[in-house]
Amino acid sequence: MSTSTINNNTTSETKEKVVLAYSGGLDTSVCIKWLQEEKGLDVIAVLGNVGQEHDGLEKIAEKAWSLGCVGVEVVDMQDEFCEDYITRALAANAMYENKYPLLSALSRPLISAHLVDVAHRYGATCVAHGCTGKGNDQVRFETSILTLDPSLTVIAPVREWDLGMRPDEIAYAKAHGVPVGASIDKPYSIDDNLWGRAIEAGVLEDPWAEPPADIWTMTVDAQDAPDAPAYVEVGFEQGVPVSLNGQQMGMVELIGKLNKIAGENGFGRIDMIENRYVGLKSRECYEVPAGLALVQAHKALEDLCLERNVLHYKLGLEQQWADLVYNGQWFSPLKQAFDAFLANTQESVTGEVKLKFYKGSCVVVGRKSACSLYDLNLATYDNDDAFDQTDAKGFINIQALSLKTWAMKKAELQKAAVAAACACTPQPAYAQLGGTAAATGTN
């Protein structure tokens, strides 16, 4: 992590300070002026680099300074994002609703932790963010901040101000000296970081409409991908990806390279209807080429290395972990307890996985590990296998004994119930007289 501080504006000792998560866009730029003028606060802007696309964070920092911030912190969070957040997500094979490998949900608690740290260093009493009142990120920011320091006051300007629609916000910006870019009316809402991109709004709000080609920037269309497959070997050490094709590298570099390889082969797109924590359904599109590939590879290695009961128990816990993080509970005691369990499971998840990318697909085609629990001598059907098949009969008899006892008792009770029903059924009058039509001589 690297931090640079700009503190050229004069701060007032009488004013309270607020730390703002700042992106440089229209909303958070207007937030600066709104916090200054409507709330009477000195603003410290925090710019976090989590691997998102940008035109230069120092340039954005200068913009924050020009808007009157009393301090600007530029923090490179990429290594920390990988080492403390993505690695835990991989340990959990985290896929919200079994589809989405947690993109924004992973970066928000990291940014929140830095906002709280900056607030402590500057003596700020408030923290602010630029989220609306309709999405998940407001929950993630505020829950994280209040868990880390319950004494801080959280302000959500976009949720609180009365600026009406977008043109009203632009008018406010111009009236208060906030630069308004020429491309302010973007067709989509986009959030991105090292792990991938999230795209929503615009034409995507119609769940029947096919996503336009221009929303995808990390992946080519599958039909335009190369005609030859690409093979990649991913090396893991205790569940953490450490190499590509035998070359050791840090996670930031590894994710970047794998994003490129997978994206060039058309792999990594998600188009889903997502259940937001705030109670509504939303159509979301994601590009997560490296993330999806690494989760798939990690699962394959776990299949090879984890004991059966651990693997099966872990499957249920993984969904709970993803739900907790999606819902902003990164710093909760339950999520921390899950992390402790997951960390233990990763001790033997070391080895290599071979992936095959082709025309929008990613398939595991090989895996190997010194920690493998796969025993060829036991698994083979050759004559010299080490599995004693005569053990099977006793094993089956023992494991089925409870069910066999239950089935026998059920049959016994059913038979008794039938007999009792027959005994209670009234007999026909002629039967009660002891004869049938033939016995009485009638025709």
Secondary structure as a PSIPRED ss2 file (coil, helix, strand):
# PSIPRED VFORMAT (PSIPRED V4.0)

   1 M C   1.000  0.000  0.000
   2 S E   0.000  0.000  1.000
   3 T E   0.000  0.000  1.000
   4 S E   0.000  0.000  1.000
   5 T E   0.000  0.000  1.000
   6 I E   0.000  0.000  1.000
   7 N C   1.000  0.000  0.000
   8 N C   1.000  0.000  0.000
   9 N C   1.000  0.000  0.000
  10 T C   1.000  0.000  0.000
  11 T C   1.000  0.000  0.000
  12 S C   1.000  0.000  0.000
  13 E C   1.000  0.000  0.000
  14 T C   1.000  0.000  0.000
  15 K C   1.000  0.000  0.000
  16 E C   1.000  0.000  0.000
  17 K E   0.000  0.000  1.000
  18 V E   0.000  0.000  1.000
  19 V E   0.000  0.000  1.000
  20 L E   0.000  0.000  1.000
  21 A E   0.000  0.000  1.000
  22 Y C   1.000  0.000  0.000
  23 S C   1.000  0.000  0.000
  24 G C   1.000  0.000  0.000
  25 G C   1.000  0.000  0.000
  26 L H   0.000  1.000  0.000
  27 D H   0.000  1.000  0.000
  28 T H   0.000  1.000  0.000
  29 S H   0.000  1.000  0.000
  30 V H   0.000  1.000  0.000
  31 C H   0.000  1.000  0.000
  32 I H   0.000  1.000  0.000
  33 K H   0.000  1.000  0.000
  34 W H   0.000  1.000  0.000
  35 L H   0.000  1.000  0.000
  36 Q H   0.000  1.000  0.000
  37 E H   0.000  1.000  0.000
  38 E C   1.000  0.000  0.000
  39 K C   1.000  0.000  0.000
  40 G C   1.000  0.000  0.000
  41 L C   1.000  0.000  0.000
  42 D E   0.000  0.000  1.000
  43 V E   0.000  0.000  1.000
  44 I E   0.000  0.000  1.000
  45 A E   0.000  0.000  1.000
  46 V E   0.000  0.000  1.000
  47 L E   0.000  0.000  1.000
  48 G E   0.000  0.000  1.000
  49 N E   0.000  0.000  1.000
  50 V C   1.000  0.000  0.000
  51 G C   1.000  0.000  0.000
  52 Q C   1.000  0.000  0.000
  53 E C   1.000  0.000  0.000
  54 H C   1.000  0.000  0.000
  55 D C   1.000  0.000  0.000
  56 G C   1.000  0.000  0.000
  57 L H   0.000  1.000  0.000
  58 E H   0.000  1.000  0.000
  59 K H   0.000  1.000  0.000
  60 I H   0.000  1.000  0.000
  61 A H   0.000  1.000  0.000
  62 E H   0.000  1.000  0.000
  63 K H   0.000  1.000  0.000
  64 A H   0.000  1.000  0.000
  65 W H   0.000  1.000  0.000
  66 S H   0.000  1.000  0.000
  67 L C   1.000  0.000  0.000
  68 G C   1.000  0.000  0.000
  69 C C   1.000  0.000  0.000
  70 V C   1.000  0.000  0.000
  71 G E   0.000  0.000  1.000
  72 V E   0.000  0.000  1.000
  73 E E   0.000  0.000  1.000
  74 V E   0.000  0.000  1.000
  75 V E   0.000  0.000  1.000
  76 D E   0.000  0.000  1.000
  77 M C   1.000  0.000  0.000
  78 Q H   0.000  1.000  0.000
  79 D H   0.000  1.000  0.000
  80 E H   0.000  1.000  0.000
  81 F H   0.000  1.000  0.000
  82 C H   0.000  1.000  0.000
  83 E H   0.000  1.000  0.000
  84 D H   0.000  1.000  0.000
  85 Y H   0.000  1.000  0.000
  86 I H   0.000  1.000  0.000
  87 T H   0.000  1.000  0.000
  88 R H   0.000  1.000  0.000
  89 A H   0.000  1.000  0.000
  90 L H   0.000  1.000  0.000
  91 A H   0.000  1.000  0.000
  92 A C   1.000  0.000  0.000
  93 N C   1.000  0.000  0.000
  94 A C   1.000  0.000  0.000
  95 M C   1.000  0.000  0.000
  96 Y E   0.000  0.000  1.000
  97 E C   1.000  0.000  0.000
  98 N C   1.000  0.000  0.000
  99 K C   1.000  0.000  0.000
 100 Y E   0.000  0.000  1.000
 101 P C   1.000  0.000  0.000
 102 L C   1.000  0.000  0.000
 103 L C   1.000  0.000  0.000
 104 S H   0.000  1.000  0.000
 105 A H   0.000  1.000  0.000
 106 L H   0.000  1.000  0.000
 107 S H   0.000  1.000  0.000
 108 R H   0.000  1.000  0.000
 109 P H   0.000  1.000  0.000
 110 L H   0.000  1.000  0.000
 111 I H   0.000  1.000  0.000
 112 S H   0.000  1.000  0.000
 113 A H   0.000  1.000  0.000
 114 H H   0.000  1.000  0.000
 115 L H   0.000  1.000  0.000
 116 V H   0.000  1.000  0.000
 117 D H   0.000  1.000  0.000
 118 V H   0.000  1.000  0.000
 119 A H   0.000  1.000  0.000
 120 H H   0.000  1.000  0.000
 121 R H   0.000  1.000  0.000
 122 Y H   0.000  1.000  0.000
 123 G C   1.000  0.000  0.000
 124 A C   1.000  0.000  0.000
 125 T C   1.000  0.000  0.000
 126 C E   0.000  0.000  1.000
 127 V E   0.000  0.000  1.000
 128 A E   0.000  0.000  1.000
 129 H C   1.000  0.000  0.000
 130 G C   1.000  0.000  0.000
 131 C C   1.000  0.000  0.000
 132 T C   1.000  0.000  0.000
 133 G C   1.000  0.000  0.000
 134 K C   1.000  0.000  0.000
 135 G C   1.000  0.000  0.000
 136 N C   1.000  0.000  0.000
 137 D H   0.000  1.000  0.000
 138 Q H   0.000  1.000  0.000
 139 V H   0.000  1.000  0.000
 140 R H   0.000  1.000  0.000
 141 F H   0.000  1.000  0.000
 142 E H   0.000  1.000  0.000
 143 T H   0.000  1.000  0.000
 144 S H   0.000  1.000  0.000
 145 I H   0.000  1.000  0.000
 146 L H   0.000  1.000  0.000
 147 T H   0.000  1.000  0.000
 148 L H   0.000  1.000  0.000
 149 D C   1.000  0.000  0.000
 150 P C   1.000  0.000  0.000
 151 S C   1.000  0.000  0.000
 152 L C   1.000  0.000  0.000
 153 T E   0.000  0.000  1.000
 154 V E   0.000  0.000  1.000
 155 I E   0.000  0.000  1.000
 156 A C   1.000  0.000  0.000
 157 P H   0.000  1.000  0.000
 158 V H   0.000  1.000  0.000
 159 R H   0.000  1.000  0.000
 160 E H   0.000  1.000  0.000
 161 W C   1.000  0.000  0.000
 162 D C   1.000  0.000  0.000
 163 L C   1.000  0.000  0.000
 164 G C   1.000  0.000  0.000
 165 M C   1.000  0.000  0.000
 166 R H   0.000  1.000  0.000
 167 P H   0.000  1.000  0.000
 168 D H   0.000  1.000  0.000
 169 E H   0.000  1.000  0.000
 170 I H   0.000  1.000  0.000
 171 A H   0.000  1.000  0.000
 172 Y H   0.000  1.000  0.000
 173 A H   0.000  1.000  0.000
 174 K H   0.000  1.000  0.000
 175 A H   0.000  1.000  0.000
 176 H C   1.000  0.000  0.000
 177 G C   1.000  0.000  0.000
 178 V C   1.000  0.000  0.000
 179 P C   1.000  0.000  0.000
 180 V C   1.000  0.000  0.000
 181 G C   1.000  0.000  0.000
 182 A C   1.000  0.000  0.000
 183 S C   1.000  0.000  0.000
 184 I C   1.000  0.000  0.000
 185 D C   1.000  0.000  0.000
 186 K C   1.000  0.000  0.000
 187 P C   1.000  0.000  0.000
 188 Y C   1.000  0.000  0.000
 189 S E   0.000  0.000  1.000
 190 I E   0.000  0.000  1.000
 191 D E   0.000  0.000  1.000
 192 D E   0.000  0.000  1.000
 193 N E   0.000  0.000  1.000
 194 L C   1.000  0.000  0.000
 195 W C   1.000  0.000  0.000
 196 G E   0.000  0.000  1.000
 197 R E   0.000  0.000  1.000
 198 A E   0.000  0.000  1.000
 199 I E   0.000  0.000  1.000
 200 E E   0.000  0.000  1.000
 201 A C   1.000  0.000  0.000
 202 G H   0.000  1.000  0.000
 203 V H   0.000  1.000  0.000
 204 L H   0.000  1.000  0.000
 205 E H   0.000  1.000  0.000
 206 D C   1.000  0.000  0.000
 207 P C   1.000  0.000  0.000
 208 W C   1.000  0.000  0.000
 209 A C   1.000  0.000  0.000
 210 E C   1.000  0.000  0.000
 211 P C   1.000  0.000  0.000
 212 P C   1.000  0.000  0.000
 213 A H   0.000  1.000  0.000
 214 D H   0.000  1.000  0.000
 215 I H   0.000  1.000  0.000
 216 W C   1.000  0.000  0.000
 217 T C   1.000  0.000  0.000
 218 M C   1.000  0.000  0.000
 219 T C   1.000  0.000  0.000
 220 V C   1.000  0.000  0.000
 221 D C   1.000  0.000  0.000
 222 A H   0.000  1.000  0.000
 223 Q H   0.000  1.000  0.000
 224 D H   0.000  1.000  0.000
 225 A C   1.000  0.000  0.000
 226 P C   1.000  0.000  0.000
 227 D C   1.000  0.000  0.000
 228 A C   1.000  0.000  0.000
 229 P C   1.000  0.000  0.000
 230 A E   0.000  0.000  1.000
 231 Y E   0.000  0.000  1.000
 232 V E   0.000  0.000  1.000
 233 E E   0.000  0.000  1.000
 234 V E   0.000  0.000  1.000
 235 G E   0.000  0.000  1.000
 236 F E   0.000  0.000  1.000
 237 E E   0.000  0.000  1.000
 238 Q C   1.000  0.000  0.000
 239 G C   1.000  0.000  0.000
 240 V E   0.000  0.000  1.000
 241 P E   0.000  0.000  1.000
 242 V E   0.000  0.000  1.000
 243 S E   0.000  0.000  1.000
 244 L E   0.000  0.000  1.000
 245 N C   1.000  0.000  0.000
 246 G C   1.000  0.000  0.000
 247 Q E   0.000  0.000  1.000
 248 Q E   0.000  0.000  1.000
 249 M C   1.000  0.000  0.000
 250 G C   1.000  0.000  0.000
 251 M H   0.000  1.000  0.000
 252 V H   0.000  1.000  0.000
 253 E H   0.000  1.000  0.000
 254 L H   0.000  1.000  0.000
 255 I H   0.000  1.000  0.000
 256 G H   0.000  1.000  0.000
 257 K H   0.000  1.000  0.000
 258 L H   0.000  1.000  0.000
 259 N H   0.000  1.000  0.000
 260 K H   0.000  1.000  0.000
 261 I H   0.000  1.000  0.000
 262 A H   0.000  1.000  0.000
 263 G H   0.000  1.000  0.000
 264 E H   0.000  1.000  0.000
 265 N C   1.000  0.000  0.000
 266 G C   1.000  0.000  0.000
 267 F C   1.000  0.000  0.000
 268 G C   1.000  0.000  0.000
 269 R E   0.000  0.000  1.000
 270 I E   0.000  0.000  1.000
 271 D E   0.000  0.000  1.000
 272 M E   0.000  0.000  1.000
 273 I E   0.000  0.000  1.000
 274 E E   0.000  0.000  1.000
 275 N E   0.000  0.000  1.000
 276 R C   1.000  0.000  0.000
 277 Y C   1.000  0.000  0.000
 278 V C   1.000  0.000  0.000
 279 G C   1.000  0.000  0.000
 280 L C   1.000  0.000  0.000
 281 K E   0.000  0.000  1.000
 282 S E   0.000  0.000  1.000
 283 R E   0.000  0.000  1.000
 284 E E   0.000  0.000  1.000
 285 C E   0.000  0.000  1.000
 286 Y E   0.000  0.000  1.000
 287 E E   0.000  0.000  1.000
 288 V C   1.000  0.000  0.000
 289 P H   0.000  1.000  0.000
 290 A H   0.000  1.000  0.000
 291 G H   0.000  1.000  0.000
 292 L H   0.000  1.000  0.000
 293 A H   0.000  1.000  0.000
 294 L H   0.000  1.000  0.000
 295 V H   0.000  1.000  0.000
 296 Q H   0.000  1.000  0.000
 297 A H   0.000  1.000  0.000
 298 H H   0.000  1.000  0.000
 299 K H   0.000  1.000  0.000
 300 A H   0.000  1.000  0.000
 301 L H   0.000  1.000  0.000
 302 E H   0.000  1.000  0.000
 303 D H   0.000  1.000  0.000
 304 L H   0.000  1.000  0.000
 305 C H   0.000  1.000  0.000
 306 L C   1.000  0.000  0.000
 307 E C   1.000  0.000  0.000
 308 R H   0.000  1.000  0.000
 309 N H   0.000  1.000  0.000
 310 V H   0.000  1.000  0.000
 311 L H   0.000  1.000  0.000
 312 H H   0.000  1.000  0.000
 313 Y H   0.000  1.000  0.000
 314 K H   0.000  1.000  0.000
 315 L H   0.000  1.000  0.000
 316 G H   0.000  1.000  0.000
 317 L H   0.000  1.000  0.000
 318 E H   0.000  1.000  0.000
 319 Q H   0.000  1.000  0.000
 320 Q H   0.000  1.000  0.000
 321 W H   0.000  1.000  0.000
 322 A H   0.000  1.000  0.000
 323 D H   0.000  1.000  0.000
 324 L H   0.000  1.000  0.000
 325 V H   0.000  1.000  0.000
 326 Y H   0.000  1.000  0.000
 327 N C   1.000  0.000  0.000
 328 G C   1.000  0.000  0.000
 329 Q C   1.000  0.000  0.000
 330 W C   1.000  0.000  0.000
 331 F C   1.000  0.000  0.000
 332 S C   1.000  0.000  0.000
 333 P H   0.000  1.000  0.000
 334 L H   0.000  1.000  0.000
 335 K H   0.000  1.000  0.000
 336 Q H   0.000  1.000  0.000
 337 A H   0.000  1.000  0.000
 338 F H   0.000  1.000  0.000
 339 D H   0.000  1.000  0.000
 340 A H   0.000  1.000  0.000
 341 F H   0.000  1.000  0.000
 342 L H   0.000  1.000  0.000
 343 A H   0.000  1.000  0.000
 344 N H   0.000  1.000  0.000
 345 T H   0.000  1.000  0.000
 346 Q H   0.000  1.000  0.000
 347 E H   0.000  1.000  0.000
 348 S H   0.000  1.000  0.000
 349 V C   1.000  0.000  0.000
 350 T C   1.000  0.000  0.000
 351 G E   0.000  0.000  1.000
 352 E E   0.000  0.000  1.000
 353 V E   0.000  0.000  1.000
 354 K E   0.000  0.000  1.000
 355 L E   0.000  0.000  1.000
 356 K E   0.000  0.000  1.000
 357 F E   0.000  0.000  1.000
 358 Y E   0.000  0.000  1.000
 359 K C   1.000  0.000  0.000
 360 G C   1.000  0.000  0.000
 361 S E   0.000  0.000  1.000
 362 C E   0.000  0.000  1.000
 363 V E   0.000  0.000  1.000
 364 V E   0.000  0.000  1.000
 365 V E   0.000  0.000  1.000
 366 G E   0.000  0.000  1.000
 367 R E   0.000  0.000  1.000
 368 K E   0.000  0.000  1.000
 369 S C   1.000  0.000  0.000
 370 A C   1.000  0.000  0.000
 371 C C   1.000  0.000  0.000
 372 S C   1.000  0.000  0.000
 373 L C   1.000  0.000  0.000
 374 Y C   1.000  0.000  0.000
 375 D C   1.000  0.000  0.000
 376 L H   0.000  1.000  0.000
 377 N H   0.000  1.000  0.000
 378 L H   0.000  1.000  0.000
 379 A H   0.000  1.000  0.000
 380 T C   1.000  0.000  0.000
 381 Y C   1.000  0.000  0.000
 382 D C   1.000  0.000  0.000
 383 N C   1.000  0.000  0.000
 384 D C   1.000  0.000  0.000
 385 D C   1.000  0.000  0.000
 386 A C   1.000  0.000  0.000
 387 F C   1.000  0.000  0.000
 388 D C   1.000  0.000  0.000
 389 Q C   1.000  0.000  0.000
 390 T C   1.000  0.000  0.000
 391 D H   0.000  1.000  0.000
 392 A H   0.000  1.000  0.000
 393 K H   0.000  1.000  0.000
 394 G H   0.000  1.000  0.000
 395 F H   0.000  1.000  0.000
 396 I H   0.000  1.000  0.000
 397 N H   0.000  1.000  0.000
 398 I H   0.000  1.000  0.000
 399 Q H   0.000  1.000  0.000
 400 A H   0.000  1.000  0.000
 401 L H   0.000  1.000  0.000
 402 S H   0.000  1.000  0.000
 403 L H   0.000  1.000  0.000
 404 K H   0.000  1.000  0.000
 405 T H   0.000  1.000  0.000
 406 W H   0.000  1.000  0.000
 407 A H   0.000  1.000  0.000
 408 M H   0.000  1.000  0.000
 409 K H   0.000  1.000  0.000
 410 K H   0.000  1.000  0.000
 411 A H   0.000  1.000  0.000
 412 E H   0.000  1.000  0.000
 413 L H   0.000  1.000  0.000
 414 Q H   0.000  1.000  0.000
 415 K H   0.000  1.000  0.000
 416 A H   0.000  1.000  0.000
 417 A H   0.000  1.000  0.000
 418 V H   0.000  1.000  0.000
 419 A H   0.000  1.000  0.000
 420 A H   0.000  1.000  0.000
 421 A H   0.000  1.000  0.000
 422 C H   0.000  1.000  0.000
 423 A H   0.000  1.000  0.000
 424 C H   0.000  1.000  0.000
 425 T C   1.000  0.000  0.000
 426 P C   1.000  0.000  0.000
 427 Q C   1.000  0.000  0.000
 428 P C   1.000  0.000  0.000
 429 A H   0.000  1.000  0.000
 430 Y H   0.000  1.000  0.000
 431 A H   0.000  1.000  0.000
 432 Q H   0.000  1.000  0.000
 433 L C   1.000  0.000  0.000
 434 G C   1.000  0.000  0.000
 435 G C   1.000  0.000  0.000
 436 T C   1.000  0.000  0.000
 437 A C   1.000  0.000  0.000
 438 A C   1.000  0.000  0.000
 439 A C   1.000  0.000  0.000
 440 T C   1.000  0.000  0.000
 441 G C   1.000  0.000  0.000
 442 T C   1.000  0.000  0.000
 443 N C   1.000  0.000  0.000
